[in-house]
């Protein structure tokens, strides 16, 4: 006997079950199944909405963070800065403030201040006081 063929009495039973009337589910069962399907669909929609809101908020935060990072890292600020004084101007100010300082020493100090300003990325040359700052 092959696996694909059934005995004649089982084939007859299979035909009877396939062609015979099928019972309908009760109204209570229909209401329970439809209610459960609707609640699952609503829960899935709500979860999708929350996922979209979370993804949108995360994208917004990353965008803001990158924008602020670029703003802080850029050399242009929202205000205009004065151009820093030259090394010779700083050396002159140092000589005025300290008359005993030689011209070579004042140039050396001004050059060191200039190098320090370039390395640190800040303009510290403008911090040298001038003769107007003293009475």
VENFENTA-V762112 format. One record per residue. N is the residue number from 1. SS is DSSP state (H for helix, E for strand, L for the rest). OMEGA is omega in whole degrees, -180 to 180 (999 if undefined). D_CENTER is the distance of its C-alpha to the mean C-alpha in Angstrom with 2 decimals. Layout:
# VENFENTA-V762112
n = <N,N>
ss = <SS,SS>
omega = <OMEGA,OMEGA>
d_center = <D_CENTER,D_CENTER>
This chain:
# VENFENTA-V762112
n = <1,2,3,4,5,6,7,8,9,10,11,12,13,14,15,16,17,18,19,20,21,22,23,24,25,26,27,28,29,30,31,32,33,34,35,36,37,38,39,40,41,42,43,44,45,46,47,48,49,50,51,52,53,54,55,56,57,58,59,60,61,62,63,64,65,66,67,68,69,70,71,72,73,74,75,76,77,78,79,80,81,82,83,84,85,86,87,88,89,90,91,92,93,94,95,96,97,98,99,100,101,102,103,104,105,106,107,108,109,110,111,112,113,114,115,116,117,118,119,120,121,122,123,124,125,126,127,128,129,130,131,132,133,134,135>
ss = <L,L,L,L,L,L,L,H,H,H,H,H,H,H,H,H,H,H,H,L,L,L,L,L,L,L,H,H,H,H,H,H,H,H,H,H,H,H,H,H,H,H,H,H,H,H,H,H,H,H,H,H,H,H,H,H,H,H,H,H,H,H,H,H,H,H,H,H,H,H,H,H,H,L,L,L,L,L,L,L,L,L,L,L,L,L,H,H,H,H,H,H,H,H,H,H,H,L,L,L,L,L,H,H,H,H,H,H,H,H,H,H,H,H,H,H,H,H,H,H,L,L,L,L,H,H,H,L,L,L,H,H,H,L,L>
omega = <-179,-179,-175,-179,178,174,-175,180,177,177,177,178,179,178,-180,180,-178,-176,-175,-180,180,180,177,177,-179,-179,179,178,178,-180,180,-178,180,178,180,179,179,180,178,178,179,180,179,178,179,179,178,179,179,178,178,-180,180,179,178,180,179,178,179,179,178,178,178,180,178,179,179,177,178,-180,-180,-178,-177,-179,178,179,-180,178,180,178,175,176,-178,178,-180,179,-179,177,178,178,178,179,179,179,179,-178,-180,-175,-180,-178,-179,-179,180,179,179,176,179,179,179,178,177,177,-180,178,178,178,179,-178,-177,180,180,178,178,-179,-180,-179,-180,-178,176,-178,178,-178,-179,-180,999>
d_center = <69.39,66.15,62.76,62.11,65.32,66.00,69.43,71.15,70.92,67.12,66.71,68.69,66.58,63.36,64.76,65.87,62.45,60.62,62.95,63.76,62.37,59.10,58.65,56.14,53.71,54.63,53.08,51.59,49.85,48.50,47.08,45.45,43.88,42.66,41.29,39.39,37.98,36.89,35.19,33.31,32.21,31.08,29.15,27.48,26.58,25.16,23.08,21.77,20.93,18.99,17.09,16.27,15.26,12.98,11.33,11.13,9.71,6.89,6.30,6.99,4.89,1.52,4.94,6.43,5.03,5.96,8.89,10.04,10.00,12.05,14.18,15.08,15.78,17.90,21.59,22.11,21.77,22.62,26.15,28.73,29.94,33.53,34.53,35.46,39.16,40.77,41.96,45.52,44.78,43.25,46.31,48.59,46.94,47.29,50.97,51.58,50.07,51.86,55.16,56.14,53.22,54.36,52.88,51.66,50.01,48.26,46.99,45.82,43.96,42.39,41.33,39.76,37.83,36.67,35.54,33.71,31.91,30.82,29.68,27.68,26.18,27.74,30.90,33.33,36.38,36.47,36.92,40.50,42.80,45.50,49.10,48.16,46.17,49.41,52.46>
